[in-house]
Amino acid sequence: MENISLLLSEALAPYQASLGAAGVNGERLVTLRNAAGAIVIERMYSAAQLCDKRQLTDVVDGLHRDLMVAEGRIEPCVIAAMRNATQVNNFTAGRAFV
């Protein structure tokens, strides 16, 4: 798991990532700290999410998004609108027009 902590820190630089102790089901608390050492984000992830390469990529993408919100670079409503637009596009792409 130490390698995962290093990978997260590298992917989320300049933030420092740390993994908490494993819970009863193997879940771990991921904590991101800024350069001053203040906690910016804390999220709980399952062992599967942290051990599977594809799921770990999703974890990093989600943390990047959360950091953008925390830094004020993007508003949560913008994320919701983007998700909604994607769902609408997927729905209309799958429909056959007569």
KEDO-989201 format. One record per residue: x, y, z of N, C-alpha, C, O in turn; residue number from 1; residue in three letters. Coordinates in Angstrom, 2 decimals. Layout:
     n.u     n.v     n.w    ca.u    ca.v    ca.w     c.u     c.v     c.w     o.u     o.v     o.w   k   r
       X       Y       Z       X       Y       Z       X       Y       Z       X       Y       Z NUM Ala
...
END
This chain:
     n.u     n.v     n.w    ca.u    ca.v    ca.w     c.u     c.v     c.w     o.u     o.v     o.w   k   r
    0.82   -1.21    0.00    0.00    0.00    0.00    0.86    1.27    0.00    0.40    2.34   -0.41   1 Met
    2.10    1.14    0.45    2.99    2.31    0.46    3.21    2.80   -0.97    3.30    4.00   -1.21   2 Glu
    3.31    1.86   -1.92    3.48    2.23   -3.32    2.28    3.02   -3.82    2.44    3.96   -4.60   3 Asn
    1.09    2.65   -3.37   -0.12    3.37   -3.79   -0.09    4.79   -3.25   -0.46    5.73   -3.95   4 Ile
    0.35    4.96   -2.02    0.46    6.30   -1.44    1.43    7.15   -2.25    1.16    8.32   -2.51   5 Ser
    2.54    6.57   -2.65    3.52    7.30   -3.47    2.94    7.63   -4.85    3.14    8.74   -5.35   6 Leu
    2.23    6.68   -5.45    1.60    6.93   -6.75    0.58    8.06   -6.66    0.52    8.93   -7.54   7 Leu
   -0.24    8.04   -5.60   -1.24    9.09   -5.43   -0.57   10.44   -5.24   -1.00   11.43   -5.83   8 Leu
    0.49   10.50   -4.43    1.20   11.76   -4.21    1.80   12.29   -5.50    1.78   13.49   -5.76   9 Ser
    2.34   11.39   -6.29    2.93   11.78   -7.57    1.86   12.29   -8.53    2.05   13.30   -9.21  10 Glu
    0.74   11.60   -8.59   -0.33   11.97   -9.51   -1.05   13.24   -9.08   -1.61   13.95   -9.91  11 Ala
   -1.04   13.53   -7.79   -1.80   14.67   -7.27   -0.90   15.80   -6.78   -1.36   16.69   -6.06  12 Leu
    0.38   15.78   -7.17    1.32   16.82   -6.76    0.74   18.19   -7.12    0.15   18.32   -8.20  13 Ala
    0.88   19.18   -6.32    1.77   19.32   -5.17    1.19   18.84   -3.85    1.77   19.09   -2.79  14 Pro
    0.08   18.16   -3.87   -0.54   17.66   -2.65    0.14   16.37   -2.20    0.59   15.57   -3.03  15 Tyr
    0.20   16.17   -0.89    0.77   14.95   -0.31   -0.35   14.02    0.08   -1.22   14.40    0.87  16 Gln
   -0.34   12.82   -0.46   -1.37   11.83   -0.15   -0.86   10.85    0.90    0.31   10.47    0.89  17 Ala
   -1.76   10.46    1.80   -1.41    9.43    2.78   -2.61    8.51    2.94   -3.76    8.92    2.81  18 Ser
   -2.30    7.24    3.24   -3.34    6.23    3.45   -3.42    5.93    4.93   -2.40    5.73    5.60  19 Leu
   -4.65    5.89    5.44   -4.86    5.52    6.83   -4.79    4.01    6.99   -4.64    3.27    6.02  20 Gly
   -4.90    3.56    8.23   -4.89    2.13    8.53   -6.10    1.46    7.89   -7.15    2.08    7.71  21 Ala
   -5.95    0.19    7.56   -7.04   -0.56    6.93   -8.17   -0.76    7.93   -7.94   -1.07    9.10  22 Ala
   -9.41   -0.58    7.45  -10.59   -0.83    8.26  -10.91   -2.31    8.28  -10.16   -3.12    7.75  23 Gly
  -12.03   -2.67    8.90  -12.41   -4.08    9.03  -12.63   -4.76    7.69  -12.43   -5.97    7.57  24 Val
  -13.04   -4.01    6.68  -13.28   -4.57    5.35  -12.17   -4.20    4.36  -12.34   -4.36    3.15  25 Asn
  -11.05   -3.72    4.86   -9.92   -3.36    4.00   -9.97   -1.96    3.44   -9.07   -1.56    2.70  26 Gly
  -11.02   -1.20    3.77  -11.12    0.17    3.27  -10.05    1.05    3.92   -9.59    0.79    5.03  27 Glu
   -9.68    2.09    3.20   -8.64    3.00    3.69   -9.06    4.45    3.49   -9.71    4.80    2.51  28 Arg
   -8.66    5.27    4.44   -8.90    6.70    4.35   -7.74    7.32    3.61   -6.58    7.17    4.01  29 Leu
   -8.03    8.03    2.52   -7.01    8.75    1.76   -7.11   10.22    2.16   -8.18   10.83    2.07  30 Val
   -5.99   10.76    2.61   -5.95   12.15    3.04   -4.99   12.92    2.14   -3.86   12.50    1.91  31 Thr
   -5.46   14.06    1.62   -4.62   14.94    0.82   -4.33   16.20    1.62   -5.25   16.84    2.14  32 Leu
   -3.06   16.54    1.72   -2.63   17.74    2.45   -1.93   18.69    1.50   -1.24   18.28    0.57  33 Arg
   -2.12   19.98    1.74   -1.43   20.98    0.92    0.00   21.17    1.43    0.42   20.49    2.37  34 Asn
    0.74   22.08    0.82    2.15   22.30    1.17    2.32   22.74    2.62    3.37   22.49    3.23  35 Ala
    1.30   23.39    3.19    1.36   23.84    4.58    1.01   22.73    5.56    1.13   22.91    6.77  36 Ala
    0.58   21.57    5.05    0.23   20.44    5.89   -1.23   20.39    6.30   -1.64   19.50    7.05  37 Gly
   -2.02   21.33    5.80   -3.45   21.34    6.13   -4.19   20.31    5.29   -3.89   20.12    4.11  38 Ala
   -5.16   19.64    5.91   -5.97   18.65    5.19   -6.90   19.37    4.22   -7.65   20.26    4.61  39 Ile
   -6.83   18.97    2.96   -7.68   19.55    1.92   -8.85   18.62    1.63   -9.99   19.07    1.50  40 Val
   -8.57   17.32    1.52   -9.60   16.33    1.20   -9.32   15.05    1.97   -8.17   14.64    2.12  41 Ile
  -10.39   14.43    2.44  -10.31   13.09    3.02  -11.44   12.27    2.40  -12.59   12.69    2.40  42 Glu
  -11.11   11.10    1.88  -12.09   10.22    1.26  -11.78    8.78    1.65  -10.62    8.41    1.81  43 Arg
  -12.82    7.98    1.81  -12.67    6.57    2.12  -12.81    5.76    0.83  -13.75    5.97    0.06  44 Met
  -11.88    4.83    0.60  -11.91    3.98   -0.59  -11.73    2.53   -0.19  -11.02    2.22    0.77  45 Tyr
  -12.36    1.66   -0.94  -12.22    0.23   -0.69  -10.84   -0.24   -1.16  -10.18    0.42   -1.96  46 Ser
  -10.43   -1.39   -0.64   -9.15   -1.96   -1.06   -9.15   -2.25   -2.56   -8.13   -2.07   -3.23  47 Ala
  -10.29   -2.69   -3.08  -10.39   -2.99   -4.51  -10.14   -1.75   -5.36   -9.47   -1.83   -6.39  48 Ala
  -10.67   -0.61   -4.92  -10.47    0.63   -5.69   -9.01    1.04   -5.71   -8.54    1.63   -6.69  49 Gln
   -8.29    0.75   -4.66   -6.89    1.17   -4.57   -5.92    0.16   -5.18   -4.80    0.51   -5.52  50 Leu
   -6.36   -1.09   -5.32   -5.46   -2.13   -5.83   -5.62   -2.38   -7.33   -4.68   -2.83   -7.98  51 Cys
   -6.79   -2.10   -7.88   -7.04   -2.31   -9.30   -6.62   -1.07  -10.08   -7.04    0.04   -9.76  52 Asp
   -5.79   -1.25  -11.09   -5.23   -0.12  -11.84   -6.32    0.76  -12.45   -6.22    1.99  -12.40  53 Lys
   -7.34    0.15  -13.03   -8.42    0.91  -13.67   -9.22    1.70  -12.64   -9.55    2.86  -12.85  54 Arg
   -9.52    1.05  -11.51  -10.27    1.74  -10.46   -9.42    2.83   -9.80   -9.95    3.87   -9.40  55 Gln
   -8.13    2.59   -9.67   -7.24    3.59   -9.09   -7.20    4.84   -9.98   -7.11    5.96   -9.48  56 Leu
   -7.26    4.64  -11.28   -7.32    5.78  -12.21   -8.59    6.59  -11.97   -8.55    7.82  -11.99  57 Thr
   -9.70    5.91  -11.73  -10.96    6.61  -11.41  -10.85    7.36  -10.09  -11.38    8.47   -9.96  58 Asp
  -10.17    6.77   -9.12   -9.96    7.44   -7.83   -9.19    8.74   -8.04   -9.57    9.78   -7.51  59 Val
   -8.10    8.67   -8.81   -7.28    9.86   -9.07   -8.09   10.92   -9.82   -8.01   12.10   -9.50  60 Val
   -8.87   10.49  -10.82   -9.71   11.45  -11.56  -10.70   12.13  -10.63  -10.90   13.34  -10.71  61 Asp
  -11.31   11.36   -9.75  -12.26   11.93   -8.80  -11.59   12.89   -7.83  -12.15   13.93   -7.50  62 Gly
  -10.40   12.54   -7.38   -9.67   13.44   -6.47   -9.25   14.72   -7.19   -9.28   15.80   -6.60  63 Leu
   -8.86   14.61   -8.46   -8.54   15.81   -9.25   -9.76   16.73   -9.32   -9.65   17.94   -9.13  64 His
  -10.91   16.15   -9.60  -12.15   16.93   -9.66  -12.45   17.58   -8.31  -12.79   18.76   -8.25  65 Arg
  -12.32   16.82   -7.23  -12.58   17.35   -5.90  -11.59   18.47   -5.54  -11.96   19.43   -4.87  66 Asp
  -10.35   18.33   -5.97   -9.37   19.39   -5.73   -9.73   20.66   -6.49   -9.58   21.77   -5.96  67 Leu
  -10.22   20.51   -7.71  -10.63   21.68   -8.48  -11.77   22.41   -7.78  -11.81   23.64   -7.78  68 Met
  -12.70   21.66   -7.19  -13.79   22.26   -6.44  -13.24   22.94   -5.19  -13.61   24.07   -4.89  69 Val
  -12.36   22.24   -4.46  -11.80   22.78   -3.22  -10.99   24.05   -3.48  -10.98   24.95   -2.64  70 Ala
  -10.32   24.11   -4.61   -9.51   25.28   -4.96  -10.34   26.40   -5.57   -9.83   27.49   -5.81  71 Glu
  -11.61   26.13   -5.82  -12.47   27.15   -6.41  -12.30   27.31   -7.91  -12.73   28.31   -8.48  72 Gly
  -11.66   26.33   -8.56  -11.45   26.41  -10.01  -12.64   25.91  -10.79  -12.75   26.17  -11.99  73 Arg
  -13.55   25.19  -10.14  -14.76   24.71  -10.80  -15.85   24.60   -9.75  -15.59   24.24   -8.60  74 Ile
  -17.05   24.92  -10.14  -18.20   24.86   -9.24  -18.86   23.48   -9.34  -18.91   22.91  -10.42  75 Glu
  -19.35   22.96   -8.23  -20.02   21.65   -8.27  -21.18   21.61   -9.27  -21.44   20.56   -9.87  76 Pro
  -21.89   22.73   -9.45  -23.01   22.74  -10.39  -22.53   22.54  -11.83  -23.28   22.02  -12.66  77 Cys
  -21.31   22.95  -12.13  -20.76   22.74  -13.47  -20.54   21.25  -13.72  -20.82   20.75  -14.81  78 Val
  -20.06   20.55  -12.71  -19.87   19.10  -12.83  -21.21   18.42  -13.06  -21.32   17.54  -13.91  79 Ile
  -22.22   18.83  -12.29  -23.56   18.23  -12.46  -24.10   18.50  -13.85  -24.69   17.61  -14.46  80 Ala
  -23.90   19.71  -14.37  -24.38   20.04  -15.71  -23.65   19.22  -16.77  -24.26   18.78  -17.74  81 Ala
  -22.33   19.01  -16.60  -21.58   18.22  -17.55  -22.05   16.77  -17.55  -22.16   16.15  -18.61  82 Met
  -22.31   16.23  -16.36  -22.81   14.85  -16.27  -24.18   14.74  -16.93  -24.45   13.77  -17.64  83 Arg
  -25.03   15.72  -16.70  -26.37   15.71  -17.28  -26.29   15.78  -18.80  -27.01   15.06  -19.49  84 Asn
  -25.42   16.63  -19.32  -25.27   16.75  -20.77  -24.78   15.44  -21.38  -25.24   15.05  -22.45  85 Ala
  -23.87   14.76  -20.70  -23.36   13.48  -21.19  -24.47   12.44  -21.21  -24.59   11.68  -22.18  86 Thr
  -25.29   12.41  -20.16  -26.38   11.44  -20.11  -27.41   11.71  -21.19  -27.91   10.78  -21.81  87 Gln
  -27.72   12.98  -21.45  -28.68   13.33  -22.49  -28.13   12.94  -23.86  -28.85   12.39  -24.69  88 Val
  -26.83   13.22  -24.10  -26.21   12.85  -25.37  -26.20   11.35  -25.57  -26.45   10.87  -26.68  89 Asn
  -25.91   10.60  -24.53  -25.92    9.13  -24.63  -27.32    8.62  -24.92  -27.48    7.67  -25.68  90 Asn
  -28.32    9.23  -24.32  -29.70    8.82  -24.53  -30.14    9.10  -25.96  -30.73    8.22  -26.60  91 Phe
  -29.87   10.29  -26.47  -30.31   10.65  -27.82  -29.50    9.90  -28.88  -30.03    9.62  -29.96  92 Thr
  -28.25    9.57  -28.60  -27.44    8.83  -29.57  -27.97    7.41  -29.76  -27.83    6.82  -30.83  93 Ala
  -28.58    6.87  -28.72  -29.08    5.51  -28.79  -30.49    5.40  -29.37  -30.97    4.30  -29.61  94 Gly
  -31.15    6.53  -29.61  -32.52    6.51  -30.13  -32.51    6.56  -31.66  -31.68    7.25  -32.27  95 Arg
  -33.41    5.85  -32.23  -33.58    5.89  -33.69  -34.72    6.83  -33.99  -35.81    6.68  -33.44  96 Ala
  -34.49    7.78  -34.86  -35.54    8.73  -35.24  -36.23    8.24  -36.47  -35.59    7.76  -37.41  97 Phe
  -37.54    8.35  -36.46  -38.34    7.84  -37.58  -38.75    8.99  -38.48  -39.44    8.77  -39.48  98 Val
END
